[in-house]
Amino acid sequence: MSDLPENEAFYYGLICGIKLFQQKIVVSHKRGEHILINNTPYYFQDGRERLQEMLNKIFESEENKL
């Protein structure tokens, strides 16, 4: 690694860190767990989950009007 230029070593470290965090996000989503960022929990949803949540809110508000 000593033959790598300093900026290239930084680049590889950055890429490695990004890939590790991507894996952490995917695993937490599959498990339905949250990720803490600045002591705030965040949950990740895919598009279908988000659409279902929005439709449920719409139908609930329509039922409350009746």
N, CA, C and O of each residue as an XYZ file, in Angstrom:
264
protein
N       0.823     -1.188      0.000
C       0.000      0.000      0.000
C       0.867      1.252      0.000
O       0.384      2.332     -0.341
N       2.111      1.130      0.367
C       2.978      2.307      0.403
C       3.274      2.844     -0.990
O       3.688      3.995     -1.128
N       3.067      2.022     -2.039
C       3.317      2.497     -3.392
C       2.121      3.251     -3.981
O       2.232      3.834     -5.059
N       0.974      3.247     -3.280
C      -0.191      3.989     -3.750
C      -0.025      5.471     -3.447
O       0.428      5.837     -2.362
N      -0.382      6.307     -4.379
C      -0.383      7.742     -4.076
C      -1.391      8.032     -2.956
O      -2.371      7.307     -2.786
N      -1.139      9.081     -2.213
C      -1.976      9.395     -1.053
C      -3.437      9.594     -1.437
O      -4.322      9.104     -0.735
N      -3.712     10.297     -2.529
C      -5.097     10.536     -2.920
C      -5.782      9.255     -3.386
O      -6.993      9.114     -3.215
N      -5.039      8.325     -3.967
C      -5.628      7.058     -4.389
C      -5.993      6.208     -3.174
O      -7.039      5.558     -3.170
N      -5.154      6.203     -2.152
C      -5.457      5.481     -0.917
C      -6.697      6.081     -0.251
O      -7.543      5.350      0.263
N      -6.801      7.404     -0.261
C      -7.977      8.072      0.286
C      -9.225      7.667     -0.492
O     -10.266      7.391      0.104
N      -9.126      7.631     -1.813
C     -10.240      7.246     -2.673
C     -10.720      5.840     -2.332
O     -11.921      5.621     -2.174
N      -9.797      4.881     -2.217
C     -10.179      3.506     -1.892
C     -10.807      3.414     -0.503
O     -11.745      2.644     -0.300
N     -10.309      4.176      0.436
C     -10.902      4.199      1.774
C     -12.309      4.762      1.762
O     -13.195      4.261      2.454
N     -12.508      5.799      0.977
C     -13.825      6.413      0.853
C     -14.822      5.439      0.229
O     -15.942      5.297      0.719
N     -14.422      4.776     -0.840
C     -15.289      3.798     -1.504
C     -15.638      2.660     -0.551
O     -16.789      2.229     -0.489
N     -14.654      2.178      0.184
C     -14.883      1.096      1.143
C     -15.884      1.534      2.213
O     -16.788      0.774      2.558
N     -15.734      2.730      2.734
C     -16.653      3.245      3.748
C     -18.069      3.389      3.227
O     -19.026      3.071      3.934
N     -18.214      3.864      2.001
C     -19.542      4.011      1.396
C     -20.198      2.651      1.226
O     -21.381      2.494      1.528
N     -19.449      1.668      0.748
C     -20.007      0.326      0.555
C     -20.428     -0.299      1.878
O     -21.463     -0.963      1.947
N     -19.644     -0.096      2.921
C     -20.010     -0.629      4.236
C     -21.309     -0.005      4.740
O     -22.167     -0.703      5.281
N     -21.452      1.299      4.564
C     -22.669      1.964      5.025
C     -23.870      1.544      4.183
O     -24.972      1.414      4.715
N     -23.680      1.328      2.880
C     -24.767      0.836      2.036
C     -25.239     -0.524      2.522
O     -26.442     -0.777      2.592
N     -24.302     -1.399      2.856
C     -24.660     -2.723      3.367
C     -25.425     -2.609      4.679
O     -26.388     -3.342      4.903
N     -25.006     -1.703      5.539
C     -25.680     -1.495      6.820
C     -27.126     -1.048      6.599
O     -28.029     -1.505      7.300
N     -27.346     -0.173      5.647
C     -28.695      0.309      5.344
C     -29.562     -0.818      4.799
O     -30.709     -0.970      5.220
N     -29.036     -1.608      3.874
C     -29.804     -2.705      3.282
C     -30.177     -3.733      4.343
O     -31.318     -4.191      4.390
N     -29.226     -4.096      5.189
C     -29.490     -5.088      6.237
C     -30.524     -4.558      7.224
O     -31.422     -5.299      7.624
N     -30.419     -3.306      7.622
C     -31.389     -2.758      8.576
C     -32.781     -2.708      7.959
O     -33.768     -2.935      8.659
N     -32.881     -2.419      6.671
C     -34.184     -2.409      5.998
C     -34.778     -3.811      5.967
O     -35.960     -3.987      6.261
N     -33.979     -4.803      5.617
C     -34.474     -6.185      5.559
C     -34.948     -6.671      6.916
O     -35.912     -7.431      7.001
N     -34.280     -6.241      7.974
C     -34.650     -6.658      9.330
C     -35.751     -5.795      9.933
O     -36.282     -6.127     10.992
N     -36.097     -4.703      9.279
C     -37.094     -3.785      9.816
C     -36.574     -2.992     11.002
O     -37.354     -2.542     11.841
N     -35.269     -2.821     11.074
C     -34.637     -2.099     12.174
C     -34.342     -0.660     11.754
O     -34.380     -0.324     10.570
N     -34.052      0.168     12.728
C     -33.720      1.562     12.443
C     -32.208      1.755     12.442
O     -31.446      0.911     12.914
N     -31.808      2.891     11.895
C     -30.414      3.328     11.950
C     -30.407      4.642     12.724
O     -31.211      5.534     12.451
N     -29.509      4.756     13.679
C     -29.400      5.989     14.458
C     -28.425      6.948     13.793
O     -27.275      6.597     13.527
N     -28.893      8.156     13.529
C     -28.044      9.225     13.013
C     -28.266     10.417     13.929
O     -29.373     10.948     14.005
N     -27.220     10.836     14.622
C     -27.327     11.918     15.616
C     -28.429     11.636     16.635
O     -29.219     12.518     16.974
N     -28.467     10.399     17.116
C     -29.442      9.938     18.116
C     -30.889     10.032     17.647
O     -31.801     10.051     18.474
N     -31.114     10.089     16.349
C     -32.456     10.078     15.774
C     -32.621      8.789     14.980
O     -31.823      8.515     14.084
N     -33.656      7.980     15.294
C     -33.842      6.732     14.544
C     -34.467      7.002     13.172
O     -35.405      7.791     13.051
N     -33.945      6.349     12.159
C     -34.482      6.435     10.803
C     -34.814      5.035     10.317
O     -34.024      4.105     10.478
N     -36.002      4.892      9.716
C     -36.414      3.633      9.109
C     -36.451      3.845      7.602
O     -36.805      4.924      7.128
N     -36.089      2.824      6.863
C     -36.058      2.920      5.411
C     -37.188      2.091      4.823
O     -37.453      0.977      5.274
N     -37.852      2.642      3.813
C     -38.948      1.969      3.140
C     -38.634      1.871      1.658
O     -37.955      2.724      1.086
N     -39.152      0.799      1.046
C     -39.051      0.760     -0.405
C     -40.294      1.452     -0.974
O     -41.177      1.864     -0.221
N     -40.358      1.575     -2.283
C     -41.458      2.296     -2.914
C     -42.817      1.690     -2.640
O     -43.790      2.416     -2.440
N     -42.899      0.372     -2.629
C     -44.186     -0.289     -2.371
C     -44.666     -0.039     -0.946
O     -45.850      0.206     -0.720
N     -43.754     -0.102      0.004
C     -44.131      0.164      1.394
C     -44.634      1.593      1.555
O     -45.627      1.835      2.242
N     -43.954      2.528      0.928
C     -44.352      3.934      1.021
C     -45.707      4.164      0.361
O     -46.542      4.889      0.902
N     -45.935      3.555     -0.804
C     -47.215      3.678     -1.489
C     -48.338      3.109     -0.633
O     -49.398      3.725     -0.520
N     -48.122      1.941     -0.027
C     -49.138      1.331      0.822
C     -49.467      2.227      2.008
O     -50.633      2.364      2.380
N     -48.457      2.829      2.595
C     -48.670      3.739      3.723
C     -49.508      4.942      3.298
O     -50.413      5.354      4.023
N     -49.214      5.503      2.134
C     -49.964      6.660      1.642
C     -51.414      6.286      1.348
O     -52.325      7.043      1.683
N     -51.639      5.127      0.725
C     -53.004      4.686      0.433
C     -53.791      4.444      1.715
O     -54.966      4.800      1.798
N     -53.157      3.848      2.702
C     -53.832      3.625      3.985
C     -54.275      4.944      4.607
O     -55.381      5.034      5.140
N     -53.431      5.960      4.548
C     -53.790      7.269      5.103
C     -54.969      7.880      4.349
O     -55.852      8.485      4.956
N     -54.980      7.723      3.031
C     -56.079      8.262      2.220
C     -57.382      7.574      2.582
O     -58.400      8.235      2.787
N     -57.360      6.240      2.661
C     -58.578      5.491      2.974
C     -59.058      5.769      4.394
O     -60.264      5.830      4.634
N     -58.138      5.937      5.332
C     -58.524      6.258      6.708
C     -59.199      7.623      6.773
O     -60.190      7.793      7.484
N     -58.672      8.589      6.040
C     -59.274      9.926      6.067
C     -60.649      9.914      5.397
O     -61.541     10.650      5.820
N     -60.834      9.100      4.371
C     -62.139      8.986      3.713
C     -63.152      8.325      4.640
O     -64.316      8.723      4.663
N     -62.726      7.320      5.405
C     -63.623      6.643      6.342
C     -64.049      7.589      7.458
O     -65.184      7.519      7.931
N     -63.158      8.463      7.876
C     -63.485      9.405      8.943
C     -64.492     10.457      8.484
O     -65.216     11.020      9.305
N     -64.545     10.726      7.185
C     -65.496     11.706      6.656
C     -66.912     11.145      6.641
O     -67.882     11.899      6.720
N     -67.031      9.823      6.538
C     -68.367      9.212      6.441
C     -69.032      9.110      7.744
O     -70.158      8.620      7.826
